[in-house]
Amino acid sequence: MQTADIVLISAVLLCAIGFAALSIVLVRVFDALRALRREVRDMREQTLPLITDLRSSADDAKSAMDGARADLERFDRVLGSAEAISEAVETSGRAARRLFAAPVIKAVGTVTGVKRAVGRMKSPGTNVEVIKQEKRRA
């Protein structure tokens, strides 16, 4: 056997070993890919109900937010009405104070004056003359 034959046989042998190693690696990759597909399928089966529940929860949250927004708008209108009523009452109170202040002060002053006069009349030692007017005939 010549050197060329030995080199050729060893090259073929190395190629066969390399091909066998490559085949083993390829089989392992296919096994890993098959296991990965199985895991992905299992994960989909588990996550689909969760996604459905999540969508349902999101819809419930959206409807709750819409209800809360409507309640907030209604409360804002009620608050605006309460502010308007409060302002109207305050304006009415000022107008009533201006309207009734002078007559009430005068009435209180008159009552106080009458009380003092009656008190002086009742106190001993004061002489009060009552003057009667005679009716004049014409």
JOLINQUI-V713670 format. One record per pair of residues at least 6 apart in sequence whose C-alpha atoms are under 8 Angstrom apart, sorted by sequence separation. I is the first residue (numbers start at 1). J is the second residue. D is the distance in Angstrom with one decimal. If there is no record, write none. Layout:
I_J_D, I_J_D
This chain:
120_126_7.2, 121_127_7.9, 121_128_6.8
